[in-house]
Amino acid sequence: MSGAARRSRTNAPHVNADRLWSRHMDLARIGVVETTGNCRLALSDEDAAARELFAVWCRDAGLTLRSDRAGNMFALRPGRDPGRAVVAAGSHLDTQPHGGRFDGVSGVLAALEAVEALNDAGIETEAPLAVINWTNEEGVRFAPGLLGSAWFAGRIADETLDNIVSADGARFADEAARSGWSGDMVPADLTLDSFFELHIEQGPVLEDAGAQVGVVTSVQGLCWLDVAITGRDAHAGTTPLDARKDALLAAGAILVALRRTGLAAGPEARVSVGRLTAATDAPSTIAGHVDLVIDIRHPDGEVLARLGRECAEACRAVAADYGCEAEVSERFAIAPQQFDGDCVALVEDAALALELKYLTMPSGALHDAANVAGLAPTAMIFVPCRDGISHNVQEYAAPEDLAAGADVLLHAMLERAGIARRPDGQG
Ligand SMILES: [Zn+2]
């Protein structure tokens, strides 16, 4: 490790911070909302324009572009040894409807910048490299999210993918074709050696610690519970308070109980309700039916499962206290994903070699890397974002932090791919 670190410290190339930043700003001109925000939903006209600009940069960098059934884009740089598996990096170019300029974009541009830095330094790698743009990470226009990487990882069948219908009534396969990026590449065409994803943290931990880089060890698990609370519709004027089966009141008490359950499970637990619907939604009707969705997250799979059971139990018990009944069903669960120890170590070594202050941390959000981790050794690099704000037009990451993260990415990829030739004859 110290050998690798010393080599990086003395001899390795660096990314071009200005180019990396100006490309962020160039992409941010496509699909502008509220001055500093972006709306580029997957396979929309705006997404297609962003893809085209990215493709121009890739071709100018000498990369060969391919795409697959899911519209995932692969920009390939050959290695000296074409028989070696590909060292890849990337993220996503699609955004939330009121998204920022960095979520996803930074990971794609940092991967491209790593390749550009190698071009500038005249370095050929032993293994081929790939820069990847995964389709529909956000899951806003097509559900579920992480769609492109999930299909690539074999988690979604071809026909299922093709026939997913968007919120605006369009078929996925038609939109992928319309974007110009429905290609003939299949996952078996790309043997991955490893995958690295740089992403803004989307939380406040790095900034609070004054760290420039997050070495991401895992992606926490996630479970959604659908809760249907049934009481009895009643007249708000004629029904005494003690004679009601008020499903909305029960839901209110359930929210408080869920928070208590989450807090009791320790600081890493997340229990949230962001969607609650009262069937009647009328001021003078006591709601007889309420639906809500609980979003539960934890880095430990066993704790996550236990927390799911405790939340379900809390819903049933509290509903009964209010004369109602709660039916709880699991909509889906995603197990926590541990990243590859060797790849994580390469990211950490790179941060050390570059003398950057870093933290080792799990990811609170889901990322494409969690899908790719099922295929190949994978790790992630976090970059701080101001006030931890993301999925917001105010989202901001500093140019120097983006460059530091991209340098870490470059070093990790280079260690993995191996240097075949550099202009000074070393390597
Ligand atoms: Zn993202």
Boltz pocket constraint, residues with backbone or C-beta under 6 A from the ligand:
constraints:
  - pocket:
      binder: B
      contacts: [[A, 92], [A, 103], [A, 104], [A, 137], [A, 199], [A, 366]]
      max_distance: 6.0
